[in-house]
Amino acid sequence: MIGYGHAMSERDADFDTSRSTAEFRAFAERSATEAEQPWSMRVPGRKVAILAGIVVGAAIVLAIIAIVVLNV
C-alpha cells in the first residue's frame, strides 16, 4: 500500500485503475438513469392546468393587494 511506504507494482496499479474505471462506469450508468426519472413522470394535463390556474389566480390577488396598498 502506498500509505504504508510500500511501492506499488505495475500490476497493482493496473488493477486499481481497472477497478476505478469499473466503479466510475457503474456510477455513470446509475446517474444517467436517475437523471431521467423526473421526466418520465406522467401527470394528467388537467392537473397541470389546475395548478397553473391556481398560480395565475394567486398572482392576480397579490397584484390587486399591491395596487391597493401602494395607492393608499
N, C-alpha and C positions, 0 to 999 in steps of 0.2 A: 504494500500500500504506500502511496506517496506520502501521506501524512505521518508515517512512522519511519521515514528515512530510507525506505527500500526503493530501489529503482524498479520501474515498470518495464516489463519486457514488451517487445513489439506485439506479441500475441495477446497480452493483456490489454494493450491499448486498442488493438483491433476489436477485441471482444467488447470493451467498453463503448467504443464508437458504434458498433453494430447494435448494442443494447439501447444506447441513447437514441439512435435513429429509429429503431422499432418503437420505442416509447413515444417519440415525437409523432410518428405517423399515426399511432393509435390515438393520441391526444387530438391531432388534427382531424381525424375522421369523426371522433366524438363531437368536437366543436362544430364541425360542418353540419352535422345532423341536428344538433341542439339549436344552432342559429336559425335553422329553417322552421323549427317548430312553431314559433308565434305566428308565422304567416300561414301555417296550414290550418289554423282555426277557421271554422265555418260559422259565421254569425248571420242569422237571418236579416235581410235588408230592412225589414220592418223595425227591428230593434235598433238598428243603426239610425234610421230615420227618427225614431222616438227620442233617442239620445241627442241627436242633432237639434231637434225641436226644443228640448229642454235647455240646451246650451244657448241657443238663439234667444229663447224666452228670458233666460236669466240675464243675458247681455242687455236686452231691451229694458228690463226692470231696473238694472243698475244704471243704465243711461238716463232713464227718467228721474231716478233718485238724484243723480249727479246734477242734472239740469235744474231741478227744484232747489237743491242745496246751494248751487252757485248763483242762482237768481235771487236769493233772499237778501 
